[in-house]
Amino acid sequence: MTAASDNLTLRLLREVLSCPSVTPEDKGCQNLISGFLIDAGFESETICRGKTDNLYCWYGSAGPLFLFAGHTDVVPPGCGWNTDPFAPTEVDGNLVARGAQDMKTSDVCFAAAAKQFVKNFPNFKGRIALLLTSDEEGDGKDGTAFAIEELKKKGIQPDFCIVGEPTCSKELGDTIKNGRRGSCNCRVTIYGEQGHVAYPLKVENPIHTASKIISKLAQTQWDQGCEGFPSTSFQVSNITAGTGAVNIVPGSCSFVFNLRYNPATSGQEIENKANGIIKEFAENSDISWEHSAFPFKTEGKELTGCLEKAISKVQDIKPALSTTGGTSDARFISRWCSEVVEFGPVNNLIHKANESIPLKDIPKLTEIYYQTLVNLFSVSSK
């Protein structure tokens, strides 16, 4: 990469960071990126639904397909900012703006790497594509999952994919995510008998029943984990009960819990076991489940090896492979593409005030993506 291309990358990043694209709004980010790529011979189409914008850009017509997936939406800025969150500002060697880490920098760096790659190797044997959504930070129903189904109808299926989520913990290049845990949520409502607290024989307290259920769920060993994954974890996130009065036993108690599980356990197994525990204590209850992500682990080594080699060349470190953290759009892509990994900037400031990216990491991340393409398509680097 050259100083001139680095300057163009930084200019594009500033423009994209200036778009107030709070989920599910895109606010022009995707137009900026597609315009940047079309100038290099890429083709593009929009795949939109509702308030969500999805962009698919591609170069090439035959051979292995490499996909870069990302999102242009961001979480609301919140309070505590020292600068305007949508006016990217240089502070002590960092570029401060909402989306700097999560994940507009990855979007722009890959676009820059892809543009430079096809300029240097216009006749490479393969295809490169970019899939961006403005609905990743929200419920995701109109985002990547919807776009994938539309692309499938056209016979498009990637062979390799990097999701540009911020993955690194201390320095750029230290972590690649090669899998993720599954996630499911359960909402339970326990029904009792409302009454005066002074007459315990005339009431049935649903809070007491719920506490027994929660205690047993928390003590349950769901599985032993598996290679690369810890055992399934259980956490209660919400409990609602009571009228506000101190002398009334409520008629119902609702609580919500989450389970993060590994590939050794299926969502159905978890659901069956949890339902059995709930019914053991409370026949009179309502139970509803939502499975928001299924676990996956990329077993293929080709993409991971190419990315590791690129990181080693640029940063001179060996990245760790990890499956920790929350969910991302990789949960959808992993059911479409066999080799999926996540790699992007350091993630210490995601969703926080004064989110920022070190200026020095921007050309380095671009170069890592570029060298990954070089390695993957087995061409000589210029």
BALOBA-1460 file (C-alpha; in Angstrom, 3 decimals):
// residues 382
<rec num="1" residu="m" x="0.000" y="0.000" z="0.000"/>
<rec num="2" residu="t" x="1.185" y="3.567" z="-0.647"/>
<rec num="3" residu="a" x="1.012" y="6.831" z="1.272"/>
<rec num="4" residu="a" x="-1.451" y="8.139" z="-1.313"/>
<rec num="5" residu="s" x="-3.775" y="5.166" z="-0.849"/>
<rec num="6" residu="d" x="-3.484" y="5.525" z="2.940"/>
<rec num="7" residu="n" x="-4.604" y="9.144" z="2.632"/>
<rec num="8" residu="l" x="-7.582" y="8.117" z="0.491"/>
<rec num="9" residu="t" x="-8.509" y="5.464" z="3.053"/>
<rec num="10" residu="l" x="-8.388" y="7.965" z="5.908"/>
<rec num="11" residu="r" x="-10.450" y="10.468" z="3.913"/>
<rec num="12" residu="l" x="-13.119" y="7.848" z="3.193"/>
<rec num="13" residu="l" x="-13.133" y="6.726" z="6.824"/>
<rec num="14" residu="r" x="-13.697" y="10.293" z="8.002"/>
<rec num="15" residu="e" x="-16.636" y="10.641" z="5.618"/>
<rec num="16" residu="v" x="-18.198" y="7.351" z="6.742"/>
<rec num="17" residu="l" x="-17.696" y="8.145" z="10.434"/>
<rec num="18" residu="s" x="-19.434" y="11.492" z="9.875"/>
<rec num="19" residu="c" x="-22.668" y="9.725" z="8.892"/>
<rec num="20" residu="p" x="-24.981" y="9.514" z="11.960"/>
<rec num="21" residu="s" x="-25.986" y="5.939" z="11.147"/>
<rec num="22" residu="v" x="-27.677" y="4.883" z="14.368"/>
<rec num="23" residu="t" x="-29.255" y="1.456" z="13.805"/>
<rec num="24" residu="p" x="-31.090" y="0.697" z="11.554"/>
<rec num="25" residu="e" x="-30.177" y="3.825" z="9.584"/>
<rec num="26" residu="d" x="-27.273" y="3.848" z="7.120"/>
<rec num="27" residu="k" x="-27.308" y="7.598" z="6.413"/>
<rec num="28" residu="g" x="-25.198" y="7.324" z="3.262"/>
<rec num="29" residu="c" x="-22.309" y="5.150" z="4.481"/>
<rec num="30" residu="q" x="-22.932" y="2.418" z="1.930"/>
<rec num="31" residu="n" x="-23.188" y="4.884" z="-0.958"/>
<rec num="32" residu="l" x="-19.784" y="6.271" z="-0.036"/>
<rec num="33" residu="i" x="-18.206" y="2.807" z="0.079"/>
<rec num="34" residu="s" x="-19.899" y="1.532" z="-3.099"/>
<rec num="35" residu="g" x="-18.843" y="4.665" z="-4.990"/>
<rec num="36" residu="f" x="-15.273" y="4.107" z="-3.839"/>
<rec num="37" residu="l" x="-15.357" y="0.507" z="-5.133"/>
<rec num="38" residu="i" x="-17.303" y="1.069" z="-8.363"/>
<rec num="39" residu="d" x="-14.526" y="3.435" z="-9.380"/>
<rec num="40" residu="a" x="-12.227" y="0.359" z="-9.384"/>
<rec num="41" residu="g" x="-14.511" y="-1.825" z="-11.487"/>
<rec num="42" residu="f" x="-16.691" y="-3.349" z="-8.781"/>
<rec num="43" residu="e" x="-20.382" y="-3.882" z="-9.410"/>
<rec num="44" residu="s" x="-23.001" y="-3.328" z="-6.734"/>
<rec num="45" residu="e" x="-26.624" y="-3.833" z="-5.812"/>
<rec num="46" residu="t" x="-28.787" y="-2.877" z="-2.868"/>
<rec num="47" residu="i" x="-30.872" y="-5.457" z="-1.015"/>
<rec num="48" residu="c" x="-33.141" y="-3.449" z="1.232"/>
<rec num="49" residu="r" x="-36.141" y="-4.189" z="3.416"/>
<rec num="50" residu="g" x="-37.996" y="-1.933" z="5.804"/>
<rec num="51" residu="k" x="-35.668" y="0.721" z="7.180"/>
<rec num="52" residu="t" x="-32.597" y="-1.438" z="6.622"/>
<rec num="53" residu="d" x="-30.072" y="-0.920" z="3.830"/>
<rec num="54" residu="n" x="-27.957" y="-3.855" z="2.653"/>
<rec num="55" residu="l" x="-25.196" y="-3.484" z="0.070"/>
<rec num="56" residu="y" x="-23.537" y="-6.211" z="-2.000"/>
<rec num="57" residu="c" x="-20.485" y="-5.216" z="-4.072"/>
<rec num="58" residu="w" x="-18.454" y="-7.689" z="-6.117"/>
<rec num="59" residu="y" x="-15.543" y="-8.022" z="-8.529"/>
<rec num="60" residu="g" x="-14.932" y="-10.986" z="-10.827"/>
<rec num="61" residu="s" x="-17.212" y="-13.602" z="-12.345"/>
<rec num="62" residu="a" x="-15.566" y="-16.981" z="-11.712"/>
<rec num="63" residu="g" x="-13.441" y="-18.845" z="-9.219"/>
<rec num="64" residu="p" x="-13.406" y="-18.968" z="-5.403"/>
<rec num="65" residu="l" x="-15.461" y="-16.222" z="-3.771"/>
<rec num="66" residu="f" x="-14.025" y="-14.305" z="-0.826"/>
<rec num="67" residu="l" x="-16.563" y="-12.256" z="1.121"/>
<rec num="68" residu="f" x="-15.980" y="-9.463" z="3.576"/>
<rec num="69" residu="a" x="-19.012" y="-8.840" z="5.811"/>
<rec num="70" residu="g" x="-19.641" y="-5.814" z="7.957"/>
<rec num="71" residu="h" x="-22.180" y="-3.332" z="9.233"/>
<rec num="72" residu="t" x="-22.500" y="0.416" z="8.867"/>
<rec num="73" residu="d" x="-24.975" y="0.971" z="11.713"/>
<rec num="74" residu="v" x="-23.814" y="1.999" z="15.169"/>
<rec num="75" residu="v" x="-25.310" y="2.133" z="18.638"/>
<rec num="76" residu="p" x="-26.582" y="5.506" z="19.936"/>
<rec num="77" residu="p" x="-23.710" y="7.713" z="21.143"/>
<rec num="78" residu="g" x="-25.028" y="8.144" z="24.680"/>
<rec num="79" residu="c" x="-23.489" y="10.712" z="26.999"/>
<rec num="80" residu="g" x="-19.956" y="11.446" z="28.200"/>
<rec num="81" residu="w" x="-18.339" y="12.412" z="24.894"/>
<rec num="82" residu="n" x="-15.585" y="15.028" z="24.838"/>
<rec num="83" residu="t" x="-16.155" y="15.669" z="21.118"/>
<rec num="84" residu="d" x="-19.036" y="15.390" z="18.667"/>
<rec num="85" residu="p" x="-19.408" y="11.605" z="18.133"/>
<rec num="86" residu="f" x="-20.196" y="12.139" z="14.446"/>
<rec num="87" residu="a" x="-17.426" y="14.663" z="13.779"/>
<rec num="88" residu="p" x="-14.286" y="12.480" z="13.701"/>
<rec num="89" residu="t" x="-11.582" y="14.222" z="15.693"/>
<rec num="90" residu="e" x="-7.891" y="13.471" z="16.132"/>
<rec num="91" residu="v" x="-6.934" y="13.285" z="19.800"/>
<rec num="92" residu="d" x="-3.495" y="12.101" z="20.969"/>
<rec num="93" residu="g" x="-2.912" y="9.971" z="17.890"/>
<rec num="94" residu="n" x="-6.421" y="8.502" z="17.852"/>
<rec num="95" residu="l" x="-9.412" y="9.139" z="15.613"/>
<rec num="96" residu="v" x="-12.411" y="9.616" z="17.914"/>
<rec num="97" residu="a" x="-15.941" y="8.914" z="16.630"/>
<rec num="98" residu="r" x="-18.845" y="6.541" z="17.164"/>
<rec num="99" residu="g" x="-18.171" y="3.476" z="14.990"/>
<rec num="100" residu="a" x="-14.396" y="3.904" z="14.927"/>
<rec num="101" residu="q" x="-13.911" y="0.423" z="16.392"/>
<rec num="102" residu="d" x="-17.337" y="-1.104" z="15.807"/>
<rec num="103" residu="m" x="-16.988" y="-1.335" z="12.866"/>
<rec num="104" residu="k" x="-16.674" y="1.352" z="10.226"/>
<rec num="105" residu="t" x="-12.885" y="1.221" z="10.228"/>
<rec num="106" residu="s" x="-12.998" y="-2.444" z="9.170"/>
<rec num="107" residu="d" x="-15.525" y="-1.631" z="6.426"/>
<rec num="108" residu="v" x="-13.339" y="1.078" z="4.957"/>
<rec num="109" residu="c" x="-10.026" y="-0.754" z="5.385"/>
<rec num="110" residu="f" x="-11.302" y="-3.788" z="3.548"/>
<rec num="111" residu="a" x="-12.739" y="-1.656" z="0.743"/>
<rec num="112" residu="a" x="-9.342" y="0.028" z="0.405"/>
<rec num="113" residu="a" x="-7.511" y="-3.317" z="0.469"/>
<rec num="114" residu="a" x="-9.848" y="-4.839" z="-2.131"/>
<rec num="115" residu="k" x="-9.538" y="-1.816" z="-4.400"/>
<rec num="116" residu="q" x="-5.760" y="-1.920" z="-4.245"/>
<rec num="117" residu="f" x="-5.719" y="-5.685" z="-4.786"/>
<rec num="118" residu="v" x="-7.793" y="-5.648" z="-7.977"/>
<rec num="119" residu="k" x="-5.731" y="-2.716" z="-9.242"/>
<rec num="120" residu="n" x="-2.518" y="-4.686" z="-8.741"/>
<rec num="121" residu="f" x="-3.931" y="-8.044" z="-9.856"/>
<rec num="122" residu="p" x="-6.865" y="-7.399" z="-12.229"/>
<rec num="123" residu="n" x="-6.693" y="-10.941" z="-13.652"/>
<rec num="124" residu="f" x="-6.496" y="-12.906" z="-10.406"/>
<rec num="125" residu="k" x="-8.324" y="-16.232" z="-10.388"/>
<rec num="126" residu="g" x="-11.273" y="-15.593" z="-8.120"/>
<rec num="127" residu="r" x="-13.925" y="-13.186" z="-6.901"/>
<rec num="128" residu="i" x="-14.061" y="-10.621" z="-4.109"/>
<rec num="129" residu="a" x="-17.275" y="-9.312" z="-2.551"/>
<rec num="130" residu="l" x="-18.400" y="-6.998" z="0.223"/>
<rec num="131" residu="l" x="-21.687" y="-7.394" z="2.117"/>
<rec num="132" residu="l" x="-22.707" y="-4.525" z="4.389"/>
<rec num="133" residu="t" x="-25.856" y="-4.053" z="6.462"/>
<rec num="134" residu="s" x="-27.344" y="-1.258" z="8.552"/>
<rec num="135" residu="d" x="-29.138" y="-3.694" z="10.870"/>
<rec num="136" residu="e" x="-26.540" y="-5.510" z="12.970"/>
<rec num="137" residu="e" x="-26.796" y="-3.577" z="16.210"/>
<rec num="138" residu="g" x="-30.589" y="-4.012" z="16.178"/>
<rec num="139" residu="d" x="-32.608" y="-7.205" z="15.853"/>
<rec num="140" residu="g" x="-30.919" y="-8.107" z="12.561"/>
<rec num="141" residu="k" x="-34.073" y="-9.475" z="10.934"/>
<rec num="142" residu="d" x="-33.835" y="-7.243" z="7.862"/>
<rec num="143" residu="g" x="-30.057" y="-7.249" z="7.688"/>
<rec num="144" residu="t" x="-27.467" y="-9.875" z="6.818"/>
<rec num="145" residu="a" x="-29.859" y="-12.806" z="7.371"/>
<rec num="146" residu="f" x="-32.323" y="-11.383" z="4.838"/>
<rec num="147" residu="a" x="-29.598" y="-10.408" z="2.358"/>
<rec num="148" residu="i" x="-28.139" y="-13.923" z="2.451"/>
<rec num="149" residu="e" x="-31.464" y="-15.470" z="1.478"/>
<rec num="150" residu="e" x="-31.748" y="-13.082" z="-1.461"/>
<rec num="151" residu="l" x="-28.185" y="-13.851" z="-2.594"/>
<rec num="152" residu="k" x="-28.835" y="-17.583" z="-2.309"/>
<rec num="153" residu="k" x="-31.664" y="-17.213" z="-4.843"/>
<rec num="154" residu="k" x="-29.040" y="-16.004" z="-7.321"/>
<rec num="155" residu="g" x="-26.773" y="-18.954" z="-6.629"/>
<rec num="156" residu="i" x="-24.207" y="-16.910" z="-4.736"/>
<rec num="157" residu="q" x="-22.276" y="-18.801" z="-2.073"/>
<rec num="158" residu="p" x="-18.938" y="-17.631" z="-0.662"/>
<rec num="159" residu="d" x="-16.040" y="-19.981" z="-0.053"/>
<rec num="160" residu="f" x="-14.344" y="-17.767" z="2.543"/>
<rec num="161" residu="c" x="-15.549" y="-14.901" z="4.719"/>
<rec num="162" residu="i" x="-14.004" y="-12.442" z="7.154"/>
<rec num="163" residu="v" x="-16.456" y="-10.577" z="9.363"/>
<rec num="164" residu="g" x="-14.748" y="-7.330" z="10.333"/>
<rec num="165" residu="e" x="-15.913" y="-7.168" z="13.950"/>
<rec num="166" residu="p" x="-13.383" y="-5.746" z="16.440"/>
<rec num="167" residu="t" x="-11.728" y="-8.871" z="17.843"/>
<rec num="168" residu="c" x="-8.397" y="-7.815" z="19.319"/>
<rec num="169" residu="s" x="-7.925" y="-7.321" z="23.039"/>
<rec num="170" residu="k" x="-4.677" y="-5.378" z="23.535"/>
<rec num="171" residu="e" x="-3.072" y="-4.763" z="20.147"/>
<rec num="172" residu="l" x="-4.059" y="-5.092" z="16.526"/>
<rec num="173" residu="g" x="-3.573" y="-8.659" z="15.387"/>
<rec num="174" residu="d" x="-3.605" y="-10.457" z="18.723"/>
<rec num="175" residu="t" x="-6.933" y="-12.289" z="18.278"/>
<rec num="176" residu="i" x="-8.922" y="-14.005" z="15.536"/>
<rec num="177" residu="k" x="-12.402" y="-15.284" z="16.340"/>
<rec num="178" residu="n" x="-12.828" y="-18.671" z="14.671"/>
<rec num="179" residu="g" x="-16.169" y="-19.511" z="16.276"/>
<rec num="180" residu="r" x="-18.899" y="-18.254" z="18.568"/>
<rec num="181" residu="r" x="-21.208" y="-19.661" z="21.201"/>
<rec num="182" residu="g" x="-24.914" y="-20.021" z="20.605"/>
<rec num="183" residu="s" x="-27.368" y="-17.841" z="22.493"/>
<rec num="184" residu="c" x="-30.964" y="-18.420" z="23.582"/>
<rec num="185" residu="n" x="-33.303" y="-16.474" z="25.839"/>
<rec num="186" residu="c" x="-36.251" y="-17.773" z="27.821"/>
<rec num="187" residu="r" x="-39.072" y="-15.732" z="29.345"/>
<rec num="188" residu="v" x="-40.959" y="-17.444" z="32.164"/>
<rec num="189" residu="t" x="-44.097" y="-16.269" z="33.956"/>
<rec num="190" residu="i" x="-45.026" y="-18.098" z="37.156"/>
<rec num="191" residu="y" x="-48.607" y="-17.748" z="38.402"/>
<rec num="192" residu="g" x="-49.535" y="-17.884" z="42.096"/>
<rec num="193" residu="e" x="-52.355" y="-16.706" z="44.342"/>
<rec num="194" residu="q" x="-52.428" y="-13.006" z="45.208"/>
<rec num="195" residu="g" x="-53.302" y="-11.973" z="48.759"/>
<rec num="196" residu="h" x="-52.323" y="-10.273" z="51.984"/>
<rec num="197" residu="v" x="-48.811" y="-11.049" z="53.227"/>
<rec num="198" residu="a" x="-50.184" y="-11.575" z="56.766"/>
<rec num="199" residu="y" x="-52.148" y="-14.664" z="55.636"/>
<rec num="200" residu="p" x="-49.531" y="-17.037" z="54.146"/>
<rec num="201" residu="l" x="-51.920" y="-19.996" z="54.109"/>
<rec num="202" residu="k" x="-54.249" y="-18.097" z="51.783"/>
<rec num="203" residu="v" x="-51.628" y="-17.141" z="49.182"/>
<rec num="204" residu="e" x="-49.199" y="-18.850" z="46.843"/>
<rec num="205" residu="n" x="-46.153" y="-16.665" z="46.337"/>
<rec num="206" residu="p" x="-44.845" y="-16.938" z="42.732"/>
<rec num="207" residu="i" x="-41.636" y="-15.107" z="43.697"/>
<rec num="208" residu="h" x="-40.728" y="-17.917" z="46.077"/>
<rec num="209" residu="t" x="-41.426" y="-20.464" z="43.353"/>
<rec num="210" residu="a" x="-39.381" y="-18.505" z="40.836"/>
<rec num="211" residu="s" x="-36.457" y="-18.344" z="43.282"/>
<rec num="212" residu="k" x="-36.426" y="-22.143" z="43.562"/>
<rec num="213" residu="i" x="-36.427" y="-22.500" z="39.784"/>
<rec num="214" residu="i" x="-33.668" y="-19.932" z="39.316"/>
<rec num="215" residu="s" x="-31.561" y="-21.582" z="42.016"/>
<rec num="216" residu="k" x="-31.784" y="-24.982" z="40.347"/>
<rec num="217" residu="l" x="-31.159" y="-23.572" z="36.872"/>
<rec num="218" residu="a" x="-28.088" y="-21.729" z="38.154"/>
<rec num="219" residu="q" x="-26.717" y="-24.911" z="39.730"/>
<rec num="220" residu="t" x="-27.311" y="-27.073" z="36.652"/>
<rec num="221" residu="q" x="-24.288" y="-28.394" z="34.784"/>
<rec num="222" residu="w" x="-25.510" y="-28.126" z="31.212"/>
<rec num="223" residu="d" x="-22.485" y="-29.773" z="29.610"/>
<rec num="224" residu="q" x="-18.709" y="-30.147" z="29.962"/>
<rec num="225" residu="g" x="-17.807" y="-27.783" z="27.148"/>
<rec num="226" residu="c" x="-15.806" y="-28.891" z="24.124"/>
<rec num="227" residu="e" x="-12.559" y="-28.071" z="22.350"/>
<rec num="228" residu="g" x="-12.221" y="-24.307" z="22.116"/>
<rec num="229" residu="f" x="-15.411" y="-23.627" z="24.077"/>
<rec num="230" residu="p" x="-16.264" y="-23.377" z="27.792"/>
<rec num="231" residu="s" x="-19.284" y="-25.123" z="29.290"/>
<rec num="232" residu="t" x="-22.703" y="-23.556" z="28.803"/>
<rec num="233" residu="s" x="-23.352" y="-20.516" z="31.002"/>
<rec num="234" residu="f" x="-26.628" y="-19.385" z="32.611"/>
<rec num="235" residu="q" x="-27.556" y="-15.820" z="33.613"/>
<rec num="236" residu="v" x="-30.805" y="-14.171" z="34.721"/>
<rec num="237" residu="s" x="-31.196" y="-10.754" z="33.106"/>
<rec num="238" residu="n" x="-34.612" y="-9.535" z="34.337"/>
<rec num="239" residu="i" x="-37.123" y="-10.237" z="37.128"/>
<rec num="240" residu="t" x="-40.526" y="-8.526" z="37.382"/>
<rec num="241" residu="a" x="-43.074" y="-8.976" z="40.168"/>
<rec num="242" residu="g" x="-45.136" y="-7.100" z="42.726"/>
<rec num="243" residu="t" x="-47.509" y="-4.164" z="42.805"/>
<rec num="244" residu="g" x="-45.202" y="-1.810" z="44.667"/>
<rec num="245" residu="a" x="-47.107" y="-2.315" z="47.908"/>
<rec num="246" residu="v" x="-45.272" y="-4.001" z="50.785"/>
<rec num="247" residu="n" x="-48.270" y="-5.959" z="52.066"/>
<rec num="248" residu="i" x="-49.404" y="-7.792" z="48.900"/>
<rec num="249" residu="v" x="-48.200" y="-11.148" z="47.633"/>
<rec num="250" residu="p" x="-48.326" y="-10.757" z="43.824"/>
<rec num="251" residu="g" x="-50.272" y="-13.021" z="41.530"/>
<rec num="252" residu="s" x="-47.406" y="-13.558" z="39.089"/>
<rec num="253" residu="c" x="-43.644" y="-13.295" z="38.682"/>
<rec num="254" residu="s" x="-41.799" y="-13.086" z="35.368"/>
<rec num="255" residu="f" x="-38.118" y="-13.562" z="34.739"/>
<rec num="256" residu="v" x="-35.834" y="-13.801" z="31.706"/>
<rec num="257" residu="f" x="-32.651" y="-15.830" z="31.475"/>
<rec num="258" residu="n" x="-29.972" y="-16.345" z="28.848"/>
<rec num="259" residu="l" x="-27.878" y="-19.397" z="28.037"/>
<rec num="260" residu="r" x="-24.651" y="-19.188" z="26.015"/>
<rec num="261" residu="y" x="-23.890" y="-22.656" z="24.748"/>
<rec num="262" residu="n" x="-21.247" y="-24.520" z="22.752"/>
<rec num="263" residu="p" x="-21.455" y="-26.888" z="19.754"/>
<rec num="264" residu="a" x="-21.478" y="-29.930" z="22.079"/>
<rec num="265" residu="t" x="-25.022" y="-29.046" z="23.164"/>
<rec num="266" residu="s" x="-28.005" y="-28.284" z="20.964"/>
<rec num="267" residu="g" x="-30.493" y="-25.526" z="21.619"/>
<rec num="268" residu="q" x="-33.245" y="-28.123" z="21.776"/>
<rec num="269" residu="e" x="-31.411" y="-30.100" z="24.484"/>
<rec num="270" residu="i" x="-31.061" y="-26.948" z="26.559"/>
<rec num="271" residu="e" x="-34.699" y="-26.047" z="26.063"/>
<rec num="272" residu="n" x="-35.894" y="-29.512" z="27.080"/>
<rec num="273" residu="k" x="-33.756" y="-29.601" z="30.223"/>
<rec num="274" residu="a" x="-34.763" y="-26.091" z="31.331"/>
<rec num="275" residu="n" x="-38.460" y="-26.729" z="30.667"/>
<rec num="276" residu="g" x="-38.264" y="-29.853" z="32.842"/>
<rec num="277" residu="i" x="-36.809" y="-27.878" z="35.744"/>
<rec num="278" residu="i" x="-39.441" y="-25.137" z="35.438"/>
<rec num="279" residu="k" x="-42.321" y="-27.618" z="35.323"/>
<rec num="280" residu="e" x="-40.882" y="-29.470" z="38.327"/>
<rec num="281" residu="f" x="-41.711" y="-26.456" z="40.500"/>
<rec num="282" residu="a" x="-44.465" y="-24.669" z="38.578"/>
<rec num="283" residu="e" x="-47.071" y="-26.401" z="36.454"/>
<rec num="284" residu="n" x="-48.986" y="-23.119" z="36.210"/>
<rec num="285" residu="s" x="-46.541" y="-21.168" z="34.070"/>
<rec num="286" residu="d" x="-45.958" y="-19.711" z="30.620"/>
<rec num="287" residu="i" x="-42.620" y="-20.389" z="28.890"/>
<rec num="288" residu="s" x="-41.401" y="-18.837" z="25.650"/>
<rec num="289" residu="w" x="-38.014" y="-19.302" z="23.945"/>
<rec num="290" residu="e" x="-36.042" y="-17.265" z="21.429"/>
<rec num="291" residu="h" x="-32.932" y="-18.744" z="19.796"/>
<rec num="292" residu="s" x="-30.967" y="-15.759" z="18.527"/>
<rec num="293" residu="a" x="-27.729" y="-17.511" z="17.533"/>
<rec num="294" residu="f" x="-26.462" y="-21.012" z="16.906"/>
<rec num="295" residu="p" x="-22.901" y="-21.991" z="17.831"/>
<rec num="296" residu="f" x="-20.272" y="-22.544" z="15.178"/>
<rec num="297" residu="k" x="-16.578" y="-23.195" z="14.824"/>
<rec num="298" residu="t" x="-14.618" y="-22.913" z="11.600"/>
<rec num="299" residu="e" x="-12.676" y="-26.125" z="11.147"/>
<rec num="300" residu="g" x="-11.148" y="-25.219" z="7.770"/>
<rec num="301" residu="k" x="-7.574" y="-23.958" z="7.993"/>
<rec num="302" residu="e" x="-7.089" y="-22.243" z="4.628"/>
<rec num="303" residu="l" x="-8.553" y="-18.831" z="5.440"/>
<rec num="304" residu="t" x="-7.279" y="-18.841" z="9.018"/>
<rec num="305" residu="g" x="-3.792" y="-19.697" z="7.800"/>
<rec num="306" residu="c" x="-3.807" y="-16.917" z="5.198"/>
<rec num="307" residu="l" x="-4.968" y="-14.387" z="7.784"/>
<rec num="308" residu="e" x="-2.426" y="-15.545" z="10.372"/>
<rec num="309" residu="k" x="0.356" y="-15.212" z="7.791"/>
<rec num="310" residu="a" x="-0.798" y="-11.695" z="6.912"/>
<rec num="311" residu="i" x="-0.923" y="-10.624" z="10.572"/>
<rec num="312" residu="s" x="2.540" y="-12.051" z="11.170"/>
<rec num="313" residu="k" x="3.931" y="-10.125" z="8.187"/>
<rec num="314" residu="v" x="2.378" y="-6.796" z="9.194"/>
<rec num="315" residu="q" x="2.495" y="-6.979" z="12.991"/>
<rec num="316" residu="d" x="5.087" y="-9.698" z="13.663"/>
<rec num="317" residu="i" x="2.847" y="-11.487" z="16.163"/>
<rec num="318" residu="k" x="0.994" y="-14.796" z="16.214"/>
<rec num="319" residu="p" x="-2.713" y="-14.252" z="16.851"/>
<rec num="320" residu="a" x="-4.674" y="-16.358" z="19.316"/>
<rec num="321" residu="l" x="-7.760" y="-18.186" z="18.121"/>
<rec num="322" residu="s" x="-10.806" y="-17.466" z="20.287"/>
<rec num="323" residu="t" x="-14.533" y="-18.200" z="20.502"/>
<rec num="324" residu="t" x="-15.318" y="-15.778" z="23.346"/>
<rec num="325" residu="g" x="-17.590" y="-12.755" z="23.302"/>
<rec num="326" residu="g" x="-21.102" y="-12.068" z="22.130"/>
<rec num="327" residu="t" x="-22.793" y="-12.799" z="18.826"/>
<rec num="328" residu="s" x="-22.276" y="-11.204" z="15.425"/>
<rec num="329" residu="d" x="-23.583" y="-11.643" z="11.896"/>
<rec num="330" residu="a" x="-21.152" y="-14.557" z="11.602"/>
<rec num="331" residu="r" x="-23.983" y="-16.575" z="13.172"/>
<rec num="332" residu="f" x="-25.896" y="-16.227" z="9.901"/>
<rec num="333" residu="i" x="-22.947" y="-16.434" z="7.533"/>
<rec num="334" residu="s" x="-21.563" y="-19.630" z="9.105"/>
<rec num="335" residu="r" x="-24.623" y="-21.503" z="7.810"/>
<rec num="336" residu="w" x="-23.910" y="-20.230" z="4.291"/>
<rec num="337" residu="c" x="-20.114" y="-20.305" z="4.117"/>
<rec num="338" residu="s" x="-17.903" y="-23.083" z="5.498"/>
<rec num="339" residu="e" x="-14.864" y="-20.959" z="6.410"/>
<rec num="340" residu="v" x="-15.847" y="-17.910" z="8.463"/>
<rec num="341" residu="v" x="-13.633" y="-15.967" z="10.851"/>
<rec num="342" residu="e" x="-13.885" y="-12.573" z="12.498"/>
<rec num="343" residu="f" x="-11.019" y="-10.126" z="12.561"/>
<rec num="344" residu="g" x="-10.838" y="-6.409" z="13.176"/>
<rec num="345" residu="p" x="-9.454" y="-3.709" z="15.495"/>
<rec num="346" residu="v" x="-8.968" y="-3.667" z="19.242"/>
<rec num="347" residu="n" x="-12.344" y="-3.718" z="21.006"/>
<rec num="348" residu="n" x="-11.637" y="-1.941" z="24.312"/>
<rec num="349" residu="l" x="-13.935" y="1.023" z="23.549"/>
<rec num="350" residu="i" x="-16.840" y="-0.529" z="21.667"/>
<rec num="351" residu="h" x="-20.234" y="0.964" z="22.629"/>
<rec num="352" residu="k" x="-18.462" y="3.395" z="25.007"/>
<rec num="353" residu="a" x="-18.189" y="7.165" z="24.998"/>
<rec num="354" residu="n" x="-15.133" y="8.535" z="23.163"/>
<rec num="355" residu="e" x="-14.799" y="5.391" z="21.032"/>
<rec num="356" residu="s" x="-11.626" y="5.701" z="18.966"/>
<rec num="357" residu="i" x="-9.128" y="3.953" z="16.709"/>
<rec num="358" residu="p" x="-5.350" y="4.567" z="16.754"/>
<rec num="359" residu="l" x="-4.453" y="6.360" z="13.534"/>
<rec num="360" residu="k" x="-1.432" y="4.083" z="13.122"/>
<rec num="361" residu="d" x="-3.692" y="1.002" z="13.068"/>
<rec num="362" residu="i" x="-5.715" y="2.136" z="10.044"/>
<rec num="363" residu="p" x="-3.039" y="1.480" z="7.371"/>
<rec num="364" residu="k" x="-1.941" y="-1.655" z="9.245"/>
<rec num="365" residu="l" x="-5.445" y="-3.143" z="9.237"/>
<rec num="366" residu="t" x="-5.767" y="-2.301" z="5.532"/>
<rec num="367" residu="e" x="-2.466" y="-4.045" z="4.844"/>
<rec num="368" residu="i" x="-3.494" y="-7.137" z="6.813"/>
<rec num="369" residu="y" x="-6.676" y="-7.460" z="4.747"/>
<rec num="370" residu="y" x="-4.669" y="-6.857" z="1.555"/>
<rec num="371" residu="q" x="-2.036" y="-9.473" z="2.397"/>
<rec num="372" residu="t" x="-4.789" y="-11.957" z="3.271"/>
<rec num="373" residu="l" x="-6.154" y="-11.566" z="-0.258"/>
<rec num="374" residu="v" x="-2.643" y="-11.983" z="-1.657"/>
<rec num="375" residu="n" x="-2.158" y="-15.184" z="0.336"/>
<rec num="376" residu="l" x="-5.596" y="-16.574" z="-0.399"/>
<rec num="377" residu="f" x="-5.403" y="-16.087" z="-4.141"/>
<rec num="378" residu="s" x="-1.713" y="-17.121" z="-4.248"/>
<rec num="379" residu="v" x="-0.396" y="-14.113" z="-6.139"/>
<rec num="380" residu="s" x="2.898" y="-12.306" z="-5.704"/>
<rec num="381" residu="s" x="2.705" y="-9.194" z="-3.548"/>
<rec num="382" residu="k" x="3.697" y="-5.893" z="-5.125"/>
